Amino acid sequence: MWDDRGVVLDLDRFDALTERVATAPIAAAGLIAGFGMALATGSRPLGGVVLAACGLTCIAVWSQRDGRRTTIELTVAGLLAFALSHLLGLVVGAWPAVLLVSAATAGLCWHRSDSRRPARRAAGRFSRQPRAG
């Protein structure tokens, strides 16, 4: 398939990539790195950009791999985790709250999406089959 600029779009390759991607670390990294960026730069919008980039990546993978229902469930869970981190931060502190909701979000992403990925083939690119002859 070609796009309007004459670039080949390899949809089969995109499908294969979405089957392999683990979203749990991306979701957790988005929460942690988003907060870290906001704290380090003093710019909450910049932290939001980091969070949104990771979130949109996860949404793209979930919608391709898991369907609409799982995508909506995990997206809502991520947004609730973001909101909960603010409330929890008042009780336990900012970093512990972010780390706690990040771990919970990663666990949920793994349980609802990543653990259901097709098993990787035993013969990976580093394993060699004995040569005949």
N, C-alpha and C positions, 0 to 999 in steps of 0.2 A: 504494500500500500504506500502511496506517495502523499505527502502533504502539499500544501499550496506553494511551497518554495522549491519543490522538486526533491525533497529529502525523503529517503526511504524510512518508513515507520515500521519497525519490526515488532508487530504486536505479539507474535509467538514468544519472542524473547522477553517482552514485558510480562506476559503471563507466567513464563518460567521464573522470572525474578520475583514476582509477587508470591509465588508458591514457596520460595526459599526464605524470604525475609522474615526475621523474627521482629515483631513490633514491640514486644515488652521492653527491650532496652531503649528503643527509640522513644517510647512514651515516657519512660522514667527519665531519660536524658533531657527530654523537652522540659519537664518540670524543674529538674535540678539546674540545667544550664540556663533556662529562662530566668529563674530566680537569681542565679549567680551573675548573669549579665546585667540584670536590673540593679543588683547591689553594687557591682564593680563600676558600672558607668554612671549610676545615679539616674538612669533613664528607664522608667518603667515601660514605656512604649518599645524600647529596644529589646527588653526582656520578653515582651509580648510577641515580638516578631520571631524570636527564637522558639518560643513555645508554640506559636502558630505554625511555623515551618515543620516542626516535628509532628504536631497534631495532624496537619494536612497530609503529611507523608503516611502516617498510620491510617488515616481515613481512606486514602487512595488504595492502600494494600487491602484493608478490610473489605472495602466495597467490591474489589476485584475478586478476592479470594473467598470471603465469608458471606457475602450477601448483605442486603439492606438492614435486616433486623439486628444482626451482630454489630454492624457498623454503627447504627444508632445507639445501641446499648453501650458500646465501648466509648463512643464520643460523649454521651451524657455522663458516663462514669468519669471520664477525664476532666470534663468541665466541673463536675461536683468535687473531684479531688482538688482542683485548683481553688475552688471556693472554700472547701474545708480546710485547706492548708492555712488560709488567712485566719479562720476562727481558731484552729488548733494552735497556731503560732502565738496567740494571746496567752495560752495556757503553758505550753512547753518550750516556746521559743521558736524563732523563724526557721533556722536550719533543721532542727529535729522534726518540725512539722513537715517541711518540704521533703525530707528524706523518708519520713513515715508514709506520707501519701504517695510518694513515688514508688516505694516498695509495694504498697497495696495495689496501685494501678498496674504495675508491671506484672504482679501475680494474677490479676484479673485478665489482663491481655493474654498472658500465657495460657491460662485456663480456657478462655472463651475462643481464642483464635490460634495462637502459635502452636499449641500442643496438638492441634488437629491437622497440621500441615502433613502432606504426604511424607512418609519415611524416606530418608535419603538412601540412595542405592549403596549397597555394600562396596561396590567397586568405584571408589572415588577417583579423583584425578591423580592421587599420589599412590594408589595401589596398582600393582602390575600383575597381569595374568602371566603365568609361565608360558614361555614360547614353545611352540611345538617344534620338534625336530632335533 
